[in-house]
């Protein structure tokens, strides 16, 4: 149903906005790149049987996983985890 896909995309956009608000901004030449790179996408062909509406929130920055999960020198920020816990219910 188109309405379900639209609702999933709306929730993904809420999660994206929360993630952008929680994104750290570092000094230097790439400062703000992580924060501005968040993107959303949706499809009606998701799920195991390809019959569900799904939406995705992702950050394509090459260092996004290090920001999310941390390294031995940098603590984890869990930006997407904290944004997803809201569930896009706003």
TORVODREN-328889 format. One record per residue: residue in three letters; residue number from 0; x, z, y of N, C-alpha, C, CB in turn. Coordinates in nm, 3 decimals, always signed. Glycine has a CB too. Layout:
# residues N
PT    r    k      n.u      n.w      n.v     ca.u     ca.w     ca.v      c.u      c.w      c.v     cb.u     cb.w     cb.v
PT  ala  NUM        X        Z        Y        X        Z        Y        X        Z        Y        X        Z        Y
...
//
This chain:
# residues 90
PT    r    k      n.u      n.w      n.v     ca.u     ca.w     ca.v      c.u      c.w      c.v     cb.u     cb.w     cb.v
PT  unk    0   +0.084   +0.000   -0.119   +0.000   +0.000   +0.000   +0.088   +0.000   +0.125   -0.095   +0.122   +0.000
PT  unk    1   +0.055   -0.084   +0.220   +0.135   -0.087   +0.344   +0.131   +0.045   +0.420   +0.084   -0.199   +0.433
PT  unk    2   +0.020   +0.116   +0.412   +0.010   +0.244   +0.482   +0.107   +0.347   +0.427   -0.130   +0.297   +0.473
PT  unk    3   +0.127   +0.348   +0.298   +0.220   +0.443   +0.236   +0.364   +0.411   +0.277   +0.206   +0.441   +0.082
PT  unk    4   +0.399   +0.284   +0.277   +0.534   +0.246   +0.320   +0.557   +0.283   +0.465   +0.557   +0.095   +0.299
PT  unk    5   +0.455   +0.263   +0.549   +0.467   +0.299   +0.691   +0.486   +0.450   +0.707   +0.342   +0.254   +0.768
PT  unk    6   +0.415   +0.530   +0.627   +0.430   +0.676   +0.634   +0.569   +0.719   +0.588   +0.323   +0.744   +0.549
PT  unk    7   +0.619   +0.657   +0.483   +0.754   +0.689   +0.436   +0.857   +0.655   +0.543   +0.785   +0.614   +0.305
PT  unk    8   +0.841   +0.542   +0.609   +0.934   +0.502   +0.715   +0.923   +0.598   +0.834   +0.906   +0.357   +0.761
PT  unk    9   +0.802   +0.643   +0.866   +0.784   +0.738   +0.976   +0.860   +0.867   +0.945   +0.633   +0.768   +0.999
PT  unk   10   +0.847   +0.916   +0.822   +0.918   +1.038   +0.783   +1.069   +1.017   +0.785   +0.873   +1.083   +0.644
PT  unk   11   +1.113   +0.899   +0.741   +1.257   +0.869   +0.744   +1.309   +0.868   +0.887   +1.286   +0.734   +0.677
PT  unk   12   +1.230   +0.817   +0.981   +1.272   +0.816   +1.120   +1.278   +0.956   +1.179   +1.177   +0.729   +1.203
PT  unk   13   +1.190   +1.045   +1.135   +1.197   +1.185   +1.179   +1.325   +1.249   +1.126   +1.073   +1.265   +1.130
PT  unk   14   +1.355   +1.225   +0.999   +1.478   +1.279   +0.940   +1.600   +1.222   +1.011   +1.485   +1.246   +0.788
PT  unk   15   +1.597   +1.094   +1.043   +1.708   +1.030   +1.116   +1.728   +1.096   +1.251   +1.681   +0.878   +1.135
PT  unk   16   +1.620   +1.123   +1.323   +1.631   +1.186   +1.455   +1.691   +1.327   +1.444   +1.494   +1.194   +1.523
PT  unk   17   +1.652   +1.402   +1.343   +1.708   +1.536   +1.321   +1.856   +1.525   +1.286   +1.631   +1.611   +1.210
PT  unk   18   +1.890   +1.429   +1.200   +2.031   +1.409   +1.161   +2.116   +1.371   +1.282   +2.042   +1.301   +1.052
PT  unk   19   +2.064   +1.285   +1.368   +2.139   +1.248   +1.487   +2.160   +1.369   +1.578   +2.067   +1.137   +1.563
PT  unk   20   +2.059   +1.453   +1.588   +2.072   +1.574   +1.670   +2.173   +1.672   +1.615   +1.939   +1.641   +1.684
PT  unk   21   +2.186   +1.678   +1.483   +2.280   +1.771   +1.418   +2.419   +1.712   +1.397   +2.225   +1.814   +1.286
PT  unk   22   +2.437   +1.584   +1.426   +2.565   +1.517   +1.400   +2.675   +1.568   +1.492   +2.550   +1.367   +1.416
PT  unk   23   +2.791   +1.602   +1.435   +2.903   +1.643   +1.520   +2.962   +1.522   +1.591   +3.011   +1.715   +1.435
PT  unk   24   +3.012   +1.546   +1.710   +3.079   +1.441   +1.787   +3.221   +1.486   +1.811   +3.004   +1.412   +1.924
PT  unk   25   +3.315   +1.410   +1.759   +3.456   +1.444   +1.770   +3.519   +1.372   +1.887   +3.530   +1.411   +1.641
PT  unk   26   +3.623   +1.433   +1.942   +3.700   +1.370   +2.048   +3.785   +1.259   +1.988   +3.788   +1.473   +2.121
PT  unk   27   +3.811   +1.159   +2.064   +3.898   +1.052   +2.017   +3.831   +0.916   +2.025   +3.941   +1.080   +1.876
PT  unk   28   +3.899   +0.816   +1.973   +3.849   +0.679   +1.987   +3.719   +0.653   +1.910   +3.953   +0.582   +1.940
PT  unk   29   +3.691   +0.730   +1.805   +3.569   +0.709   +1.728   +3.462   +0.812   +1.760   +3.599   +0.711   +1.581
PT  unk   30   +3.480   +0.885   +1.868   +3.384   +0.988   +1.905   +3.245   +0.929   +1.927   +3.431   +1.059   +2.031
PT  unk   31   +3.145   +0.986   +1.863   +3.008   +0.939   +1.875   +2.969   +0.828   +1.779   +2.984   +0.893   +2.012
PT  unk   32   +3.066   +0.770   +1.708   +3.035   +0.661   +1.615   +2.948   +0.711   +1.500   +3.165   +0.600   +1.560
PT  unk   33   +2.980   +0.827   +1.446   +2.902   +0.883   +1.335   +2.758   +0.910   +1.379   +2.967   +1.013   +1.284
PT  unk   34   +2.743   +0.967   +1.496   +2.611   +1.003   +1.547   +2.525   +0.879   +1.571   +2.623   +1.083   +1.675
PT  unk   35   +2.583   +0.773   +1.618   +2.505   +0.652   +1.650   +2.486   +0.559   +1.531   +2.572   +0.577   +1.762
PT  unk   36   +2.549   +0.587   +1.418   +2.544   +0.496   +1.304   +2.426   +0.519   +1.211   +2.671   +0.507   +1.226
PT  unk   37   +2.347   +0.624   +1.230   +2.235   +0.651   +1.139   +2.137   +0.536   +1.139   +2.163   +0.781   +1.179
PT  unk   38   +2.085   +0.502   +1.020   +1.988   +0.393   +1.009   +1.885   +0.425   +0.900   +2.059   +0.260   +0.977
PT  unk   39   +1.768   +0.362   +0.913   +1.662   +0.379   +0.814   +1.620   +0.243   +0.761   +1.540   +0.454   +0.875
PT  unk   40   +1.560   +0.246   +0.643   +1.510   +0.124   +0.580   +1.400   +0.165   +0.483   +1.626   +0.045   +0.505
PT  unk   41   +1.308   +0.075   +0.454   +1.202   +0.106   +0.359   +1.171   -0.016   +0.274   +1.075   +0.156   +0.432
PT  unk   42   +1.105   +0.010   +0.161   +1.063   -0.097   +0.072   +0.941   -0.049   -0.006   +1.178   -0.140   -0.024
PT  unk   43   +0.861   -0.142   -0.050   +0.747   -0.108   -0.135   +0.783   -0.123   -0.282   +0.626   -0.198   -0.100
PT  unk   44   +0.907   -0.158   -0.310   +0.951   -0.184   -0.448   +1.051   -0.079   -0.497   +1.014   -0.322   -0.458
PT  unk   45   +1.026   +0.048   -0.467   +1.117   +0.153   -0.509   +1.068   +0.225   -0.632   +1.137   +0.252   -0.397
PT  unk   46   +1.144   +0.325   -0.672   +1.109   +0.403   -0.789   +1.158   +0.339   -0.918   +0.960   +0.422   -0.795
PT  unk   47   +1.140   +0.410   -1.027   +1.189   +0.364   -1.157   +1.124   +0.232   -1.199   +1.162   +0.470   -1.263
PT  unk   48   +0.994   +0.220   -1.177   +0.923   +0.098   -1.217   +0.906   -0.001   -1.103   +0.788   +0.134   -1.273
PT  unk   49   +0.971   +0.025   -0.993   +0.965   -0.063   -0.875   +0.822   -0.079   -0.825   +1.024   -0.201   -0.909
PT  unk   50   +0.745   +0.030   -0.829   +0.606   +0.024   -0.784   +0.574   +0.135   -0.682   +0.512   +0.036   -0.904
PT  unk   51   +0.676   +0.188   -0.617   +0.658   +0.297   -0.521   +0.715   +0.258   -0.385   +0.723   +0.425   -0.571
PT  unk   52   +0.649   +0.309   -0.282   +0.703   +0.294   -0.147   +0.811   +0.399   -0.127   +0.591   +0.307   -0.039
PT  unk   53   +0.925   +0.358   -0.079   +1.036   +0.450   -0.052   +1.099   +0.416   +0.082   +1.141   +0.445   -0.165
PT  unk   54   +1.163   +0.514   +0.140   +1.238   +0.493   +0.264   +1.374   +0.560   +0.248   +1.161   +0.550   +0.389
PT  unk   55   +1.473   +0.505   +0.311   +1.610   +0.552   +0.301   +1.663   +0.590   +0.439   +1.700   +0.445   +0.235
PT  unk   56   +1.741   +0.696   +0.443   +1.815   +0.734   +0.563   +1.961   +0.737   +0.522   +1.767   +0.874   +0.623
PT  unk   57   +2.045   +0.667   +0.594   +2.186   +0.663   +0.557   +2.274   +0.647   +0.680   +2.213   +0.549   +0.458
PT  unk   58   +2.399   +0.683   +0.660   +2.499   +0.665   +0.763   +2.612   +0.583   +0.702   +2.551   +0.802   +0.818
PT  unk   59   +2.629   +0.458   +0.746   +2.729   +0.370   +0.685   +2.873   +0.393   +0.731   +2.692   +0.229   +0.713
PT  unk   60   +2.897   +0.492   +0.816   +3.034   +0.521   +0.857   +3.118   +0.552   +0.734   +3.039   +0.640   +0.957
PT  unk   61   +3.239   +0.502   +0.731   +3.323   +0.520   +0.613   +3.357   +0.666   +0.587   +3.451   +0.441   +0.629
PT  unk   62   +3.350   +0.750   +0.688   +3.385   +0.891   +0.670   +3.261   +0.981   +0.664   +3.476   +0.937   +0.783
PT  unk   63   +3.142   +0.924   +0.648   +3.019   +1.003   +0.648   +3.016   +1.106   +0.535   +2.898   +0.911   +0.637
PT  unk   64   +3.066   +1.069   +0.419   +3.062   +1.166   +0.308   +3.155   +1.284   +0.332   +3.098   +1.099   +0.177
PT  unk   65   +3.263   +1.263   +0.406   +3.353   +1.374   +0.437   +3.289   +1.467   +0.539   +3.488   +1.321   +0.489
PT  unk   66   +3.212   +1.412   +0.631   +3.140   +1.497   +0.726   +3.033   +1.577   +0.651   +3.075   +1.411   +0.839
PT  unk   67   +2.962   +1.511   +0.561   +2.854   +1.576   +0.486   +2.907   +1.684   +0.391   +2.774   +1.471   +0.407
PT  unk   68   +3.007   +1.650   +0.310   +3.053   +1.741   +0.205   +3.181   +1.816   +0.239   +3.074   +1.665   +0.080
PT  unk   69   +3.251   +1.776   +0.343   +3.374   +1.843   +0.382   +3.493   +1.801   +0.298   +3.356   +1.991   +0.374
PT  unk   70   +3.607   +1.852   +0.337   +3.732   +1.832   +0.263   +3.799   +1.968   +0.250   +3.827   +1.727   +0.334
PT  unk   71   +3.919   +1.970   +0.198   +3.987   +2.099   +0.188   +4.029   +2.152   +0.324   +4.109   +2.087   +0.097
PT  unk   72   +4.034   +2.065   +0.426   +4.074   +2.107   +0.560   +3.958   +2.111   +0.660   +4.180   +2.015   +0.613
PT  unk   73   +3.851   +2.040   +0.630   +3.737   +2.031   +0.721   +3.614   +2.087   +0.650   +3.712   +1.884   +0.768
PT  unk   74   +3.543   +2.180   +0.713   +3.424   +2.236   +0.646   +3.311   +2.133   +0.638   +3.376   +2.361   +0.720
PT  unk   75   +3.225   +2.151   +0.539   +3.110   +2.062   +0.522   +3.007   +2.091   +0.632   +3.046   +2.081   +0.382
PT  unk   76   +2.947   +1.985   +0.685   +2.845   +2.000   +0.789   +2.703   +1.987   +0.732   +2.867   +1.896   +0.898
PT  unk   77   +2.687   +1.920   +0.619   +2.556   +1.902   +0.554   +2.450   +1.851   +0.652   +2.510   +2.032   +0.491
PT  unk   78   +2.484   +1.751   +0.730   +2.394   +1.697   +0.832   +2.269   +1.639   +0.767   +2.466   +1.590   +0.915
PT  unk   79   +2.285   +1.552   +0.671   +2.170   +1.488   +0.607   +2.091   +1.587   +0.523   +2.216   +1.370   +0.521
PT  unk   80   +2.158   +1.677   +0.455   +2.088   +1.778   +0.375   +1.996   +1.862   +0.463   +2.190   +1.869   +0.304
PT  unk   81   +2.047   +1.911   +0.574   +1.964   +1.993   +0.662   +1.850   +1.913   +0.723   +2.049   +2.053   +0.773
PT  unk   82   +1.873   +1.787   +0.754   +1.766   +1.703   +0.809   +1.660   +1.673   +0.703   +1.824   +1.572   +0.865
PT  unk   83   +1.704   +1.648   +0.581   +1.610   +1.617   +0.473   +1.527   +1.737   +0.432   +1.686   +1.563   +0.354
PT  unk   84   +1.580   +1.857   +0.449   +1.504   +1.976   +0.414   +1.377   +1.990   +0.498   +1.590   +2.099   +0.430
PT  unk   85   +1.377   +1.928   +0.615   +1.255   +1.929   +0.697   +1.148   +1.841   +0.633   +1.286   +1.880   +0.841
PT  unk   86   +1.190   +1.745   +0.552   +1.096   +1.658   +0.481   +1.027   +1.556   +0.569   +0.993   +1.741   +0.413
PT  unk   87   +1.066   +1.546   +0.692   +1.001   +1.451   +0.782   +0.859   +1.490   +0.816   +1.002   +1.314   +0.721
PT  unk   88   +0.829   +1.618   +0.803   +0.691   +1.663   +0.822   +0.648   +1.670   +0.968   +0.674   +1.798   +0.760
PT  unk   89   +0.740   +1.660   +1.059   +0.705   +1.669   +1.202   +0.625   +1.552   +1.247   +0.828   +1.681   +1.288
//
